[in-house]
Amino acid sequence: MAWRIDEHVIRGEIDNRTRGRVTGRIWFVGRPEPVGFDFAGNAWRDLAGRRLEFVNPEPKPGELQRLAARQSGVIGDCTASRKVKVPEIPLDQIGEYYEAGKPFPWHWGNSLYFEWFSPTNGRVLIESASYQLTIGPDIAWEMSEAGEVEQRRANAEAMQRFMRDLAEATDAADPATPDEPKPQSEAEAEKVQADSDRLADRIQARLDREGPDADYEKILKEELERRAGERGDQPLTPEQEAERAEWIEEVNRAGAEALANPDPEIEAEMKIRHPLAVRAYALSLRLMSEPEERGWIPESASAEHPVVEVMNSVMSASAKFAGSLNGQTWPPEVDFCGHTIVRLKRARGYLDDALAAAAACAEENLVDPAWLAPVRREMEDLGSGCDALIAELRVILKRGSD
């Protein structure tokens, strides 16, 4: 779920000349002072080490009172090099072209995609192909291709952490339940994940339906109440409401403090890399560069193009492996086995998608068979390794539940 605010932007600046920090300001219609931001992380390779200025030629007014004047948190994906189809006719005429069965005139253009996650406003997104973009001549540092893959993976992990923290915060805001004597089972972990996904989907649907005037905090509160009603939970007492509000405020303070002052021990743990995650990362590195270098990805290729789908699916699997395996010793404590199984199953699903796309590549002769064969074997090996880890965790979980 994202709060999209691109229409209300007048102009802005994004500065990633300091490695590991993205800072800047954005001016909005109806707000005399700009919104400043300071995020942990880096932009993609095209903006890493650089400063970008952007101007919206047609800004529109909107309700942005909830947008905090100072934004801090974690950068998501940040790039000005995404290729999108830009219509060369007014948007209200596109429907007429479709009805007449005629292709509408368009050209490829660069789109600004600027995403962040903050404790105060959640996930916020500025995405537009109509902005005027200017990258300054001063280049403070360069990001390698491998560095960009690592950054994209970190962005994906940031998204996962944000969604996990949201789910944990909303679950903790529900009335307290007795501690379970046994660790969470795989089925229970799947149910929790599905419940979290359903809550996120409902919130996103309402944000999309209610448009720029949507009140995120009101929607979140109402959807939590709706979920509690579906569960048959008793309404919170005024005292419990106050405790919940205090707890959420404390979580936000702790999150901001953790970003500003990282714990060295936690930082050291986060450097632990599982071998399977390392292999998936190495394969994603290859797929990020080699198909394009060999001319196998057409300039007009969409996300459904088999070669692109192989690359994106392996990238997603790599992010899932990193999120579920890295930053901890193996195997995890029994209490975390169910949750880890669920995330590994998601990674396995992405690998299955990649293998299906690779089969399409072979059938349509889109890549060199001599190159594709070892890539498919590596994907199959990663899938087998994932299956083995899931089986191991199921044994641990069964023993801990007996």
C-alpha positions as CSV (number, residue, x, y, z in Angstrom):
1,M,0.0,0.0,0.0
2,A,1.4,3.3,-1.0
3,W,0.4,6.9,-0.6
4,R,0.8,8.4,-4.1
5,I,1.4,12.1,-4.1
6,D,3.0,12.8,-7.5
7,E,0.1,15.0,-8.8
8,H,0.5,17.5,-6.0
9,V,4.3,18.1,-6.4
10,I,5.5,21.4,-7.7
11,R,9.2,20.7,-7.8
12,G,11.8,18.8,-5.7
13,E,15.4,17.7,-5.4
14,I,16.9,14.3,-4.5
15,D,20.5,14.2,-3.3
16,N,22.4,10.9,-3.0
17,R,25.9,12.4,-3.1
18,T,26.5,11.1,0.4
19,R,26.8,7.4,0.3
20,G,24.2,5.7,2.4
21,R,21.9,8.8,2.7
22,V,19.2,10.2,0.4
23,T,18.3,13.8,1.3
24,G,16.4,16.6,-0.3
25,R,13.2,18.7,-0.4
26,I,9.8,18.6,-2.1
27,W,7.5,21.6,-2.7
28,F,3.7,20.9,-2.8
29,V,0.7,22.9,-4.0
30,G,-0.8,24.7,-1.0
31,R,2.2,24.3,1.3
32,P,4.4,27.3,1.6
33,E,7.3,25.4,3.1
34,P,8.9,22.4,1.4
35,V,8.9,18.9,3.0
36,G,12.4,17.8,3.9
37,F,13.6,14.2,3.9
38,D,16.6,12.2,5.1
39,F,16.5,8.5,4.4
40,A,18.9,5.6,5.0
41,G,20.0,3.8,1.9
42,N,20.9,4.6,-1.7
43,A,19.2,5.3,-5.0
44,W,19.6,3.1,-8.0
45,R,22.8,3.3,-10.1
46,D,21.5,6.2,-12.4
47,L,21.1,8.5,-9.4
48,A,23.7,7.1,-6.9
49,G,26.3,9.8,-6.1
50,R,24.2,12.4,-7.9
51,R,21.7,15.2,-7.3
52,L,18.4,15.2,-9.3
53,E,16.0,18.1,-9.7
54,F,12.5,17.5,-10.9
55,V,9.6,19.8,-11.9
56,N,6.0,18.9,-12.4
57,P,4.6,21.0,-15.3
58,E,1.0,20.6,-14.2
59,P,0.8,20.4,-10.4
60,K,-2.6,19.9,-8.8
61,P,-3.9,20.8,-5.3
62,G,-4.5,18.0,-2.8
63,E,-5.1,17.2,0.8
64,L,-1.6,16.7,2.3
65,Q,-2.1,17.8,5.9
66,R,-1.1,14.3,7.1
67,L,2.2,14.4,5.3
68,A,4.8,15.2,8.0
69,A,6.9,18.3,7.3
70,R,10.1,16.2,8.0
71,Q,10.3,12.7,6.5
72,S,12.8,10.1,7.9
73,G,13.1,6.4,7.5
74,V,14.3,4.1,4.7
75,I,14.6,4.7,1.0
76,G,12.8,2.2,-1.3
77,D,13.3,2.2,-5.0
78,C,14.6,5.5,-6.3
79,T,15.4,5.9,-10.0
80,A,14.8,8.2,-13.0
81,S,15.7,5.6,-15.6
82,R,12.5,3.4,-15.7
83,K,11.3,3.3,-19.3
84,V,7.5,3.8,-19.7
85,K,5.2,4.4,-22.7
86,V,4.2,8.1,-22.8
87,P,1.1,8.8,-24.8
88,E,1.4,11.6,-27.4
89,I,-2.3,12.4,-27.2
90,P,-4.5,13.6,-24.2
91,L,-5.3,10.8,-21.8
92,D,-9.1,11.2,-22.4
93,Q,-8.6,10.2,-26.1
94,I,-6.9,6.9,-25.4
95,G,-10.3,5.2,-24.8
96,E,-11.4,6.3,-28.3
97,Y,-8.4,4.7,-29.9
98,Y,-9.0,1.5,-28.0
99,E,-12.6,1.4,-29.1
100,A,-11.6,2.0,-32.7
101,G,-9.0,-0.7,-32.5
102,K,-6.2,1.7,-33.4
103,P,-2.9,1.9,-31.6
104,F,-2.4,5.3,-30.0
105,P,0.8,7.3,-30.7
106,W,3.4,7.1,-27.9
107,H,7.1,7.3,-27.2
108,W,9.4,5.8,-24.6
109,G,10.2,8.2,-21.8
110,N,12.1,8.1,-18.4
111,S,9.9,7.9,-15.4
112,L,10.8,9.1,-11.9
113,Y,10.1,6.5,-9.3
114,F,10.8,7.7,-5.8
115,E,9.6,5.5,-2.9
116,W,10.2,5.6,0.8
117,F,9.0,4.1,4.1
118,S,8.6,6.4,7.2
119,P,7.2,5.7,10.7
120,T,4.8,8.6,10.4
121,N,3.3,8.1,6.9
122,G,4.1,4.5,6.0
123,R,5.0,3.8,2.3
124,V,5.0,7.0,0.2
125,L,5.5,7.0,-3.6
126,I,6.1,9.6,-6.3
127,E,5.9,8.1,-9.8
128,S,5.5,10.2,-12.9
129,A,6.7,10.2,-16.6
130,S,5.7,13.8,-17.1
131,Y,8.2,15.5,-14.8
132,Q,11.1,17.5,-16.2
133,L,14.2,15.8,-14.9
134,T,17.7,17.4,-14.5
135,I,20.7,15.5,-13.1
136,G,23.4,17.7,-11.8
137,P,27.0,17.5,-13.2
138,D,28.6,16.8,-9.8
139,I,29.2,13.0,-9.3
140,A,30.4,12.2,-5.8
141,W,30.7,8.5,-6.2
142,E,29.7,5.7,-8.7
143,M,27.7,2.5,-8.0
144,S,28.7,-0.6,-9.8
145,E,26.3,-3.0,-11.5
146,A,26.8,-5.4,-8.6
147,G,26.2,-2.6,-6.2
148,E,22.9,-1.8,-7.9
149,V,21.7,-5.4,-7.6
150,E,22.6,-5.3,-3.9
151,Q,20.8,-2.0,-3.5
152,R,17.7,-3.4,-5.2
153,R,17.8,-6.4,-2.9
154,A,18.1,-4.1,0.1
155,N,15.1,-2.1,-1.2
156,A,13.1,-5.3,-1.4
157,E,14.1,-6.3,2.1
158,A,13.2,-2.8,3.3
159,M,9.7,-3.3,1.9
160,Q,9.4,-6.7,3.6
161,R,10.6,-5.3,6.9
162,F,8.0,-2.5,6.6
163,M,5.1,-4.9,5.8
164,R,6.3,-7.2,8.6
165,D,6.5,-4.3,11.1
166,L,3.1,-3.1,10.1
167,A,1.6,-6.6,10.6
168,E,3.3,-7.0,13.9
169,A,2.2,-3.5,15.0
170,T,-1.4,-4.1,14.1
171,D,-1.4,-7.6,15.6
172,A,0.0,-6.2,18.8
173,A,-2.6,-3.5,18.8
174,D,-5.3,-6.2,19.1
175,P,-6.5,-7.3,22.5
176,A,-3.9,-9.4,24.3
177,T,-4.3,-13.2,24.0
178,P,-2.8,-15.9,26.2
179,D,0.7,-17.0,25.2
180,E,0.6,-20.2,23.2
181,P,2.5,-23.1,24.8
182,K,3.7,-24.4,21.5
183,P,5.6,-22.6,18.6
184,Q,3.6,-21.3,15.7
185,S,2.9,-24.1,13.2
186,E,3.4,-23.8,9.5
187,A,-0.4,-23.6,8.9
188,E,-0.7,-20.9,11.6
189,A,2.2,-18.9,10.0
190,E,0.4,-19.2,6.6
191,K,-2.8,-18.0,8.2
192,V,-1.0,-15.0,9.8
193,Q,0.6,-14.2,6.5
194,A,-2.7,-14.5,4.6
195,D,-4.4,-12.3,7.2
196,S,-1.7,-9.7,6.9
197,D,-1.9,-9.7,3.1
198,R,-5.7,-9.4,3.2
199,L,-5.4,-6.5,5.6
200,A,-2.9,-4.8,3.4
201,D,-5.0,-5.4,0.3
202,R,-8.1,-3.9,1.9
203,I,-6.2,-0.8,3.0
204,Q,-4.7,-0.4,-0.5
205,A,-8.1,-0.8,-2.1
206,R,-9.6,1.9,0.0
207,L,-6.6,4.2,-0.6
208,D,-7.0,3.7,-4.3
209,R,-10.8,4.2,-4.1
210,E,-10.8,7.3,-1.9
211,G,-8.0,8.9,-3.9
212,P,-5.7,11.8,-2.7
213,D,-8.2,12.7,0.1
214,A,-7.8,9.3,1.7
215,D,-7.0,9.4,5.4
216,Y,-4.5,6.5,6.0
217,E,-4.8,6.5,9.8
218,K,-8.6,6.5,9.7
219,I,-8.6,3.7,7.1
220,L,-6.1,1.6,9.2
221,K,-8.2,2.0,12.3
222,E,-11.5,1.1,10.6
223,E,-9.9,-1.9,8.8
224,L,-8.5,-3.1,12.1
225,E,-11.9,-2.8,13.7
226,R,-13.4,-4.7,10.7
227,R,-10.9,-7.5,11.1
228,A,-11.6,-7.7,14.8
229,G,-15.3,-7.9,14.1
230,E,-14.8,-10.8,11.6
231,R,-12.7,-12.6,14.3
232,G,-15.4,-12.1,16.9
233,D,-13.0,-10.1,19.1
234,Q,-14.4,-7.9,21.9
235,P,-14.1,-4.2,21.3
236,L,-11.2,-2.4,23.1
237,T,-12.0,-0.6,26.3
238,P,-10.9,3.1,26.5
239,E,-8.0,2.0,28.6
240,Q,-6.9,-0.5,26.0
241,E,-7.3,2.1,23.2
242,A,-5.0,4.4,25.2
243,E,-2.5,1.7,25.8
244,R,-2.5,0.8,22.1
245,A,-1.9,4.4,21.0
246,E,0.9,4.7,23.5
247,W,2.5,1.4,22.3
248,I,2.3,2.4,18.6
249,E,3.9,5.8,19.5
250,E,6.7,4.0,21.3
251,V,7.3,1.7,18.3
252,N,7.6,4.7,16.1
253,R,10.1,6.4,18.4
254,A,12.1,3.1,18.8
255,G,12.1,2.7,15.0
256,A,13.4,6.3,14.4
257,E,16.0,5.8,17.2
258,A,17.2,2.5,15.6
259,L,17.6,4.2,12.3
260,A,19.6,7.0,13.8
261,N,21.8,4.9,16.1
262,P,22.2,1.4,14.8
263,D,23.2,-1.3,17.4
264,P,26.7,-2.7,16.6
265,E,25.7,-6.2,17.6
266,I,22.6,-6.1,15.4
267,E,24.6,-4.7,12.6
268,A,27.1,-7.5,13.0
269,E,24.3,-10.1,12.9
270,M,22.9,-8.5,9.7
271,K,26.2,-9.3,8.0
272,I,25.6,-13.0,8.3
273,R,24.9,-14.5,4.9
274,H,23.4,-17.9,4.2
275,P,25.1,-19.9,1.4
276,L,21.8,-20.4,-0.5
277,A,21.1,-16.7,-0.3
278,V,24.6,-15.9,-1.6
279,R,24.1,-18.3,-4.5
280,A,20.8,-16.7,-5.4
281,Y,22.3,-13.3,-5.2
282,A,25.2,-14.4,-7.5
283,L,22.7,-15.7,-10.1
284,S,20.7,-12.5,-9.9
285,L,23.9,-10.6,-10.6
286,R,24.5,-12.6,-13.8
287,L,20.9,-12.1,-14.9
288,M,21.0,-8.4,-14.3
289,S,23.8,-7.9,-16.8
290,E,24.4,-10.8,-19.3
291,P,21.0,-10.9,-21.1
292,E,21.1,-7.2,-21.8
293,E,24.7,-7.2,-22.8
294,R,24.0,-10.0,-25.3
295,G,21.0,-8.1,-26.8
296,W,18.4,-10.6,-25.7
297,I,16.1,-8.0,-24.2
298,P,14.3,-5.8,-26.7
299,E,14.1,-2.1,-25.9
300,S,10.3,-2.4,-25.9
301,A,10.2,-5.5,-23.7
302,S,7.5,-5.6,-21.0
303,A,7.6,-7.3,-17.6
304,E,5.9,-10.3,-19.3
305,H,8.8,-10.9,-21.8
306,P,10.2,-14.3,-20.8
307,V,13.8,-13.1,-20.5
308,V,12.7,-10.2,-18.3
309,E,10.5,-12.5,-16.3
310,V,13.4,-14.8,-15.6
311,M,15.5,-11.9,-14.4
312,N,12.8,-10.4,-12.2
313,S,11.7,-13.7,-10.7
314,V,15.2,-14.7,-9.7
315,M,15.7,-11.2,-8.3
316,S,12.5,-11.6,-6.2
317,A,13.6,-15.1,-5.1
318,S,17.0,-13.7,-4.1
319,A,15.3,-11.0,-2.0
320,K,13.1,-13.6,-0.3
321,F,16.1,-15.8,0.5
322,A,17.9,-12.8,1.9
323,G,15.0,-11.8,4.0
324,S,14.4,-15.3,5.4
325,L,17.9,-16.6,5.7
326,N,20.4,-13.7,6.2
327,G,21.1,-12.0,9.4
328,Q,20.7,-15.0,11.7
329,T,22.5,-18.3,12.5
330,W,21.1,-21.5,11.0
331,P,18.8,-23.1,11.9
332,P,16.6,-20.5,13.5
333,E,15.0,-20.9,16.9
334,V,11.9,-23.1,16.8
335,D,9.6,-20.2,17.4
336,F,10.7,-18.7,14.0
337,C,10.5,-21.9,12.0
338,G,6.9,-21.5,10.8
339,H,7.4,-17.9,9.7
340,T,10.7,-18.9,7.9
341,I,9.0,-21.8,6.1
342,V,6.3,-19.4,4.7
343,R,8.9,-17.0,3.4
344,L,11.0,-19.8,1.8
345,K,7.8,-21.1,0.1
346,R,7.4,-17.7,-1.4
347,A,11.0,-17.8,-2.7
348,R,10.3,-21.3,-4.2
349,G,7.3,-19.9,-6.0
350,Y,9.4,-17.2,-7.6
351,L,11.9,-19.9,-8.7
352,D,9.1,-21.9,-10.3
353,D,8.0,-18.7,-12.2
354,A,11.6,-18.3,-13.3
355,L,11.9,-21.9,-14.5
356,A,8.6,-21.6,-16.4
357,A,9.9,-18.4,-18.1
358,A,13.2,-20.1,-18.9
359,A,11.2,-22.9,-20.6
360,A,9.5,-20.2,-22.7
361,C,12.9,-18.8,-23.6
362,A,14.0,-22.2,-24.9
363,E,10.8,-22.8,-26.8
364,E,10.9,-19.4,-28.5
365,N,14.7,-19.5,-29.0
366,L,15.1,-16.1,-27.2
367,V,18.6,-16.8,-25.8
368,D,21.6,-18.9,-26.5
369,P,20.9,-22.5,-25.4
370,A,24.5,-23.0,-24.2
371,W,24.0,-20.0,-21.8
372,L,20.5,-21.0,-20.7
373,A,21.3,-24.6,-19.7
374,P,23.6,-23.9,-16.7
375,V,21.3,-21.0,-15.6
376,R,18.4,-23.5,-15.5
377,R,20.5,-26.0,-13.6
378,E,21.4,-23.4,-11.0
379,M,17.7,-22.4,-10.6
380,E,16.8,-26.0,-10.2
381,D,19.6,-26.5,-7.6
382,L,18.4,-23.4,-5.7
383,G,14.9,-24.9,-5.7
384,S,16.2,-28.2,-4.4
385,G,18.2,-26.4,-1.7
386,C,15.1,-24.4,-0.7
387,D,13.1,-27.6,-0.5
388,A,15.7,-29.2,1.7
389,L,15.7,-26.2,4.1
390,I,11.9,-26.3,4.3
391,A,12.1,-30.0,5.1
392,E,14.7,-29.4,7.8
393,L,12.6,-26.7,9.4
394,R,9.5,-28.9,9.4
395,V,11.5,-31.5,11.3
396,I,12.6,-28.9,13.9
397,L,9.1,-27.6,14.2
398,K,7.6,-31.1,14.7
399,R,10.1,-31.9,17.4
400,G,9.4,-28.5,19.1
401,S,5.7,-29.1,19.0
402,D,5.7,-32.6,20.4
